[in-house]
Each structure stands twice: as C-alpha cells, then as structure tokens.
Amino acid sequence: MNLALRRPVYKASYNTPLFNYLDRDLEFKYVEYQPMEFSDNVFHNNLTSVVAYYLYLYLGLDGDSFAKNGGSPYFAKAQNIVNMGQNAREKGWKAYENQKNRYWLIENLTNPTYNAIREASYRYHRHGLDVMSDDVEAGRAAINESLELLRKANRERPGLFILQLFLEAKRDELVNIYSQASPMDKTKAVNILKEIDPASASKYQRILETQK
C-alpha cells in the first residue's frame, strides 16, 4: 500500500510532502457489506486497525509540522493500536518481524531519544517553509537549523527509520531550496545531507553545480 501525505505551505500554492511510504505488510480479509468496526480499546480486524493507525499517524505528522510536539496525542493513539496488534496474525505490528514496519515507525516517533527528528520537522515547516514567502533567507536559516538536528539524530543512531522516511519525502525539495542559497549555505547543507543520506550524495551534489 502506497501512502503519501502533503501539507500546505503558508502564503503559497505549494503543498510540501510530509510522508511517502510503501507498506508491504498489508494483509486483510473483507466480506462484502461487512461492517467496518473500530475501537480504541479492541483490535477488531487488521483492515480497520491499519486505516486508523495511518490516520492517527497522518494527524500526528501534520500536527508536528505546525507546533512543537503537536502530534503527540495522535502518535499515542497510533502506539495504542500497535500495542493491541501484538496478538494479530497479520504482519506489520511486531518488532521482530521487520526493522522497517508500523511498529518501528511509531516507536521512532514516540521515543524521546529521537525527539530531534520531530523538532527538525517543526522548524523546517513552521519556521522554514512557512516563512519563506515573506523572508527567504530567514526561512532557509531555520531549515539550516533543522538539518543540524537531523545530523545530531543520525550521529546518535545512524540509519534511523523515521529519518530515512523524512529524507525520502524531502530530497527533491531540499535540492530546490538550496540550489538558490549562498555558496556557504550550499556547502554546509550538502555536507550534512551527504553525511545523513549518503546513498543520495549524487543528487545533493547538484546543489553545488547550480548557479544562483
């Protein structure tokens, strides 16, 4: 199942990507006209639980982009669904099944150790993109700060799943943002991006090759 989420940018017609992910563990049985039941306290079936999980996840990611830790109530709801899914026969809910599944996605978002990722999202969107329509340089400065936070998180735990998903959504956007930056900002951003996302180093190199 392909999942994507976008968020409007203040004073712009542009919608920035927040989340792009392919969930390969979606399995469910559905009988035509069967009622779609969901409860916060009961795991009725895999279909409604997966749908509710991603709805809460979307609300949480969106909330984090507008307020610091604004998504916490929604992530807690998604975490509860994961907890209830531990006895489900379908895949995607358990830690040992896969290092990149629904379990680890919400674990990364609720683990205080990785709060730098969530703060980076807030700074990137609310103080970065939302400000650029009025002050491009101030907005880019906030995005510079968000990259530093991402580097901090990466150094604490390289290859963190939620960081990979953030970069998956933002790679092309970051190239566009920094292609028009000063030489100093370009160099600093490219160095950070190559460190935290080495597989995409050639894409980030294009930033340095673009003339302002």
Secondary structure, DSSP 4 states (H G I P E B T S, - for coil): -EEEEEEEPTTSS-EEEEEEEE-TT------TT-----BTTB---HHHHHHHHHHHHHHHHHHHHHSTTTTHHHHHHHHHHHHHGGG-SSSSS-TTT-SSSHHHHHHHHH-GGGHHHHHHHHIIIIIIGGGTTT-HHHHHHHHHHHHHHHHHHHHHSTT-HHHHHHHHHHHHHHHHHHHTS-HHHHHHHHHHHHHH-GGGHHHHHHHHHS--
